[in-house]
Amino acid sequence: MKKFYEKFCWCEKILASSLLAGIMVLVFAAAMFRTFKHPLNWAQDAALVAFAWLVFLGSDLAVRTTGLIGIDLLQKKFPPSIQKALNILFQLIIIGFLMVLVVYGVVMVQTGYQRQINTLHISYAWVTAAVPVGALCMIVSTAVNLVNTIKSKNTSGKESK
């Protein structure tokens, strides 16, 4: 299972990097073509779809490295054992919030699937699907962080470097 998760993380990082590069190319190409009076009408919409996915995949990458959400200022004023308990509590709250995102994200996909992105001729559900998929990825990453925090011998729950 650990090997599968590591492979998934690697693929997600490659996909996020590819999306970022693709957005840069699309926006640059659209600007250049527009300058020469031949606009690429579809490029802006494709970049927006890619951006929606990049936001949620990038958020998962940040959650995995615990670089996204933290309340260090208050938390560091407590003893290490309380810090660990607060860290566990915060991760559980984050998982709860992400579950809400999954539920409402699925509703968004269901209500938007008939809507069409005219320039790309694809369903708007391809955009809104980024919400539940990204939230599910973040739930997995947060759960992995939570398990590591609970197993940690360090009473603050943070890995020592």
Backbone bond lengths (Angstrom), bond angles and torsions (degrees), N, CA, C in turn:
res aa  C-N    CA-C-N  psi(-1)  N-CA   C-N-CA  omega(-1)  CA-C   N-CA-C  phi
1 M - - - 1.451 - - 1.527 110.81 -
2 K 1.329 115.92 -38.00 1.458 120.14 -179.46 1.522 110.82 -64.69
3 K 1.340 116.66 -40.39 1.465 121.20 178.25 1.527 110.55 -61.92
4 F 1.338 116.43 -42.54 1.457 121.03 179.52 1.524 110.25 -62.41
5 Y 1.327 116.83 -44.22 1.459 121.15 179.84 1.528 110.90 -63.25
6 E 1.331 117.30 -42.52 1.465 120.68 178.21 1.524 111.10 -62.90
7 K 1.321 116.90 -40.84 1.471 121.33 177.85 1.526 110.17 -65.38
8 F 1.331 116.62 -41.94 1.462 121.39 177.53 1.527 110.22 -60.71
9 C 1.330 117.09 -44.85 1.472 121.72 179.81 1.521 110.59 -61.20
10 W 1.317 116.35 -42.13 1.459 120.93 178.67 1.532 110.48 -63.02
11 C 1.330 116.99 -46.38 1.466 121.40 179.61 1.528 110.90 -62.49
12 E 1.319 116.48 -39.97 1.457 120.63 179.55 1.532 110.91 -64.24
13 K 1.323 116.72 -40.02 1.466 120.81 178.60 1.528 110.65 -65.29
14 I 1.331 116.67 -41.76 1.466 121.14 178.21 1.530 109.89 -64.35
15 L 1.326 117.40 -43.67 1.462 121.44 179.94 1.526 110.89 -63.28
16 A 1.330 117.57 -44.59 1.466 120.80 179.38 1.529 110.32 -63.12
17 S 1.312 117.34 -41.85 1.470 120.76 178.32 1.521 110.75 -64.11
18 S 1.321 116.27 -41.13 1.470 120.95 178.57 1.522 111.19 -64.86
19 L 1.321 116.71 -40.68 1.461 120.06 177.61 1.527 110.96 -62.31
20 L 1.318 116.75 -43.46 1.461 120.31 179.37 1.527 110.45 -62.45
21 A 1.323 116.89 -45.71 1.466 120.41 178.28 1.525 110.78 -62.95
22 G 1.323 116.30 -41.89 1.465 120.62 178.98 1.521 112.64 -62.83
23 I 1.327 116.55 -39.77 1.465 120.67 177.87 1.528 109.48 -62.58
24 M 1.321 116.21 -44.67 1.471 119.74 -179.82 1.523 110.76 -61.01
25 V 1.315 117.72 -44.95 1.461 121.70 -179.94 1.524 110.60 -64.66
26 L 1.335 116.97 -45.94 1.464 120.49 -178.95 1.523 112.08 -61.55
27 V 1.316 116.93 -47.08 1.468 120.30 -177.83 1.527 110.14 -65.93
28 F 1.334 116.95 -42.70 1.463 120.29 178.52 1.527 110.71 -63.08
29 A 1.338 116.69 -46.99 1.469 120.37 -179.33 1.525 110.75 -62.81
30 A 1.310 117.18 -41.64 1.467 120.37 179.52 1.524 110.79 -62.36
31 A 1.327 116.65 -41.22 1.468 120.25 178.90 1.523 110.92 -65.52
32 M 1.325 116.41 -42.64 1.466 120.13 -179.83 1.531 111.16 -65.05
33 F 1.315 116.86 -46.14 1.466 119.93 -179.77 1.528 111.14 -65.42
34 R 1.308 117.41 -36.85 1.463 120.91 177.93 1.531 109.89 -65.18
35 T 1.327 116.91 -36.65 1.468 121.25 177.90 1.529 110.86 -60.42
36 F 1.318 116.16 -36.27 1.467 120.98 -179.07 1.526 112.43 -95.44
37 K 1.321 115.85 22.03 1.478 123.34 174.01 1.529 114.11 63.03
38 H 1.343 116.42 29.35 1.469 122.10 174.53 1.530 108.83 -132.54
39 P 1.339 116.75 72.45 1.473 118.90 -173.82 1.532 112.32 -66.05
40 L 1.323 114.39 143.65 1.467 121.70 172.93 1.532 106.52 -96.39
41 N 1.306 116.88 90.99 1.458 121.11 -174.87 1.522 112.81 -61.39
42 W 1.301 117.28 -31.73 1.462 121.73 -176.64 1.523 112.47 -78.36
43 A 1.338 117.93 -22.11 1.465 120.76 -173.01 1.526 112.18 -63.83
44 Q 1.317 117.04 -39.81 1.464 119.64 -179.98 1.529 110.41 -64.92
45 D 1.330 116.89 -42.62 1.470 119.39 178.63 1.528 111.39 -65.99
46 A 1.322 117.16 -40.02 1.468 120.12 178.07 1.530 110.18 -63.91
47 A 1.323 116.92 -39.85 1.466 120.49 178.27 1.533 110.50 -64.94
48 L 1.332 117.48 -37.98 1.467 120.36 178.77 1.526 111.91 -67.02
49 V 1.329 117.18 -39.29 1.471 120.69 176.07 1.531 109.27 -62.91
50 A 1.322 116.07 -46.82 1.467 120.33 179.24 1.526 110.92 -62.17
51 F 1.327 116.68 -38.28 1.462 120.57 -179.99 1.529 111.41 -64.95
52 A 1.336 117.15 -40.98 1.463 120.45 178.31 1.532 110.36 -58.39
53 W 1.324 116.27 -44.33 1.460 120.18 179.30 1.525 111.28 -69.59
54 L 1.318 116.51 -38.93 1.463 120.25 179.39 1.523 111.65 -62.03
55 V 1.324 116.96 -39.49 1.468 120.42 179.87 1.528 110.70 -58.35
56 F 1.318 116.88 -47.13 1.460 119.42 -175.94 1.529 112.59 -77.39
57 L 1.317 117.72 -36.86 1.470 118.90 176.01 1.521 110.73 -68.93
58 G 1.334 116.37 -40.06 1.461 120.17 176.64 1.516 112.13 -64.57
59 S 1.329 116.12 -35.61 1.465 119.77 176.47 1.519 110.82 -63.57
60 D 1.318 116.38 -39.49 1.463 119.11 177.79 1.529 110.60 -65.24
61 L 1.313 117.15 -39.75 1.465 119.77 177.15 1.532 110.30 -61.13
62 A 1.331 116.37 -39.42 1.466 120.21 178.72 1.525 111.10 -69.13
63 V 1.327 117.04 -39.96 1.472 120.56 178.22 1.530 109.70 -63.22
64 R 1.316 116.39 -41.03 1.464 120.50 -178.13 1.516 111.61 -61.44
65 T 1.310 116.39 -36.54 1.464 119.84 -179.84 1.524 111.25 -94.82
66 T 1.322 116.45 10.78 1.471 125.31 -177.73 1.528 111.62 51.97
67 G 1.321 116.20 34.90 1.452 120.83 179.05 1.512 113.52 -99.34
68 L 1.317 118.34 3.27 1.458 120.21 -174.30 1.516 112.92 -98.69
69 I 1.317 116.38 -52.17 1.455 119.72 -171.99 1.518 109.31 -123.38
70 G 1.317 116.68 129.59 1.451 119.65 177.70 1.517 111.14 -165.21
71 I 1.308 115.81 145.28 1.463 121.68 176.87 1.519 106.06 -123.78
72 D 1.325 115.72 66.71 1.457 121.46 -174.41 1.522 112.93 -73.08
73 L 1.307 117.35 -35.75 1.455 120.83 -173.19 1.529 111.55 -55.88
74 L 1.320 117.00 -51.27 1.466 120.75 178.32 1.520 112.08 -76.39
75 Q 1.306 115.53 -40.59 1.459 120.62 -173.29 1.529 111.97 -62.33
76 K 1.318 118.58 -36.37 1.459 121.51 -176.98 1.530 113.28 -70.78
77 K 1.314 117.18 -11.93 1.468 120.56 179.71 1.531 112.04 -81.55
78 F 1.344 116.12 -9.73 1.459 121.18 -178.68 1.526 110.50 -96.45
79 P 1.342 117.20 161.15 1.468 120.38 174.49 1.536 110.16 -63.30
80 P 1.331 117.72 156.01 1.464 121.58 -176.63 1.531 114.94 -53.59
81 S 1.327 117.77 -37.96 1.471 118.93 -179.06 1.531 110.80 -66.56
82 I 1.329 117.58 -37.10 1.472 121.65 177.19 1.531 109.02 -71.01
83 Q 1.322 117.64 -37.23 1.465 121.30 177.33 1.528 110.52 -58.12
84 K 1.339 115.43 -43.69 1.462 119.51 179.75 1.526 110.59 -64.58
85 A 1.320 117.04 -43.78 1.472 120.70 178.93 1.531 110.76 -62.05
86 L 1.339 116.76 -42.29 1.465 120.16 178.24 1.524 111.28 -65.25
87 N 1.325 116.27 -39.91 1.460 120.98 177.82 1.537 110.20 -59.76
88 I 1.322 116.84 -44.43 1.470 121.32 177.85 1.529 110.29 -63.48
89 L 1.323 116.70 -45.00 1.468 120.83 179.00 1.525 111.07 -59.88
90 F 1.331 117.54 -47.05 1.461 121.24 -179.08 1.521 111.09 -61.85
91 Q 1.334 116.98 -40.44 1.466 119.44 179.20 1.528 111.35 -66.02
92 L 1.331 117.45 -36.36 1.469 120.41 176.64 1.525 110.80 -66.33
93 I 1.328 116.81 -39.69 1.468 120.70 177.15 1.530 110.16 -63.44
94 I 1.328 116.12 -42.38 1.465 120.63 178.76 1.526 110.54 -61.58
95 I 1.328 117.41 -43.81 1.471 120.79 178.26 1.527 110.31 -61.10
96 G 1.338 117.13 -41.77 1.465 120.58 177.56 1.519 111.56 -60.54
97 F 1.334 116.84 -45.65 1.463 120.65 178.61 1.528 110.88 -62.31
98 L 1.321 116.76 -42.14 1.460 120.33 -179.68 1.531 111.57 -65.72
99 M 1.328 117.33 -32.73 1.470 120.32 175.76 1.529 110.19 -63.71
100 V 1.330 115.93 -39.46 1.470 119.95 176.42 1.528 109.37 -62.99
101 L 1.327 117.33 -41.45 1.465 120.80 177.09 1.526 111.70 -60.53
102 V 1.322 116.95 -39.98 1.464 120.33 178.84 1.530 109.54 -62.29
103 V 1.324 116.56 -49.02 1.467 120.37 -177.65 1.525 110.97 -60.43
104 Y 1.318 116.99 -51.44 1.463 119.67 -178.72 1.526 111.71 -71.38
105 G 1.323 117.60 -28.16 1.459 120.70 175.06 1.513 111.75 -65.27
106 V 1.328 116.54 -40.33 1.471 120.43 176.99 1.523 109.70 -63.87
107 V 1.319 116.80 -40.25 1.474 120.35 176.84 1.530 109.97 -61.65
108 M 1.331 117.14 -41.83 1.466 120.42 177.86 1.523 111.57 -61.54
109 V 1.319 116.49 -40.93 1.468 120.36 178.72 1.524 109.71 -63.64
110 Q 1.328 116.13 -44.94 1.462 120.03 -178.31 1.526 112.45 -64.66
111 T 1.329 116.89 -37.81 1.463 119.09 -179.22 1.527 112.58 -81.00
112 G 1.339 117.73 -20.71 1.453 120.08 -176.90 1.508 115.34 -101.99
113 Y 1.331 117.84 0.45 1.462 118.32 -173.80 1.529 112.71 -68.55
114 Q 1.341 118.22 -26.26 1.462 120.02 179.98 1.527 112.07 -84.16
115 R 1.317 115.77 -17.51 1.458 120.38 178.07 1.523 109.05 -72.85
116 Q 1.297 116.73 139.56 1.457 121.50 -174.07 1.534 110.07 -113.40
117 I 1.333 116.18 141.48 1.463 120.85 168.25 1.527 104.39 -90.78
118 N 1.338 115.91 106.22 1.460 121.12 -168.51 1.522 114.03 -59.47
119 T 1.326 117.40 -41.96 1.465 118.87 -175.33 1.526 112.45 -72.54
120 L 1.332 117.20 -25.13 1.468 120.71 -178.26 1.525 112.89 -102.54
121 H 1.329 116.87 -15.17 1.465 122.80 -177.88 1.523 112.02 57.47
122 I 1.330 115.11 41.84 1.472 121.19 174.71 1.519 108.78 -128.24
123 S 1.296 115.39 161.04 1.463 121.40 179.16 1.522 110.43 -72.32
124 Y 1.323 115.08 145.12 1.459 121.54 176.71 1.531 110.80 -64.40
125 A 1.326 116.70 -16.53 1.465 121.14 178.03 1.531 111.13 -60.74
126 W 1.334 117.55 -25.60 1.471 120.38 177.17 1.522 111.12 -64.96
127 V 1.317 116.67 -28.76 1.467 120.59 177.09 1.522 109.64 -79.36
128 T 1.330 116.38 -51.73 1.465 120.26 -174.69 1.521 112.93 -69.80
129 A 1.326 117.49 -20.59 1.468 120.02 178.10 1.525 111.83 -64.90
130 A 1.318 116.85 -18.81 1.466 120.25 178.34 1.526 110.94 -62.75
131 V 1.329 117.22 -30.17 1.473 120.72 -177.77 1.537 111.26 -66.49
132 P 1.345 119.57 -59.35 1.471 117.24 -178.37 1.533 113.21 -68.08
133 V 1.334 117.73 -35.22 1.465 119.50 179.85 1.530 109.95 -66.04
134 G 1.334 116.36 -46.64 1.458 120.34 178.58 1.517 112.22 -63.28
135 A 1.331 116.30 -40.79 1.468 119.92 178.73 1.525 111.02 -64.76
136 L 1.328 117.61 -39.74 1.473 120.29 176.65 1.526 110.98 -62.46
137 C 1.318 116.15 -42.04 1.472 119.63 177.55 1.527 110.22 -61.88
138 M 1.339 116.49 -41.63 1.466 119.91 179.71 1.527 111.61 -68.06
139 I 1.338 117.22 -32.78 1.467 120.17 176.14 1.527 109.52 -62.51
140 V 1.335 116.08 -45.77 1.468 119.80 179.68 1.528 109.99 -61.56
141 S 1.331 117.45 -46.69 1.470 120.68 -178.95 1.517 111.40 -63.70
142 T 1.327 116.96 -41.25 1.466 120.45 179.04 1.524 110.36 -66.94
143 A 1.328 117.02 -38.38 1.468 120.42 178.21 1.534 110.43 -64.62
144 V 1.324 116.60 -40.27 1.471 119.83 177.05 1.530 109.52 -63.25
145 N 1.338 117.07 -44.49 1.470 120.63 176.69 1.531 111.20 -61.36
146 L 1.324 115.97 -39.32 1.465 120.94 179.95 1.527 110.74 -63.50
147 V 1.317 117.18 -46.13 1.465 121.28 178.71 1.527 109.77 -61.84
148 N 1.328 116.98 -42.64 1.469 120.38 178.39 1.527 111.22 -63.58
149 T 1.321 116.84 -38.24 1.469 121.09 178.10 1.528 110.37 -64.57
150 I 1.322 116.06 -45.30 1.472 120.34 -178.85 1.529 110.54 -64.91
151 K 1.343 116.92 -40.52 1.469 120.72 -179.05 1.522 112.86 -75.34
152 S 1.317 116.82 -18.12 1.462 121.49 -174.40 1.522 111.14 -60.23
153 K 1.319 115.31 134.00 1.463 120.17 175.89 1.518 110.61 -77.10
154 N 1.329 115.73 -22.94 1.443 121.61 177.07 1.533 107.73 -68.01
155 T 1.312 118.71 124.31 1.458 121.46 -173.35 1.532 112.79 -69.18
156 S 1.345 117.92 -16.19 1.462 118.63 177.77 1.530 111.07 -83.64
157 G 1.349 116.66 -11.15 1.436 120.97 179.32 1.511 114.21 83.88
158 K 1.322 117.74 -3.85 1.460 121.94 179.67 1.523 108.73 -96.34
159 E 1.322 114.51 143.89 1.460 118.81 177.37 1.529 109.02 -72.86
160 S 1.313 116.33 133.02 1.459 119.17 177.11 1.517 109.07 -83.79
161 K 1.347 115.76 140.00 1.469 120.32 -176.36 1.482 111.09 -111.33
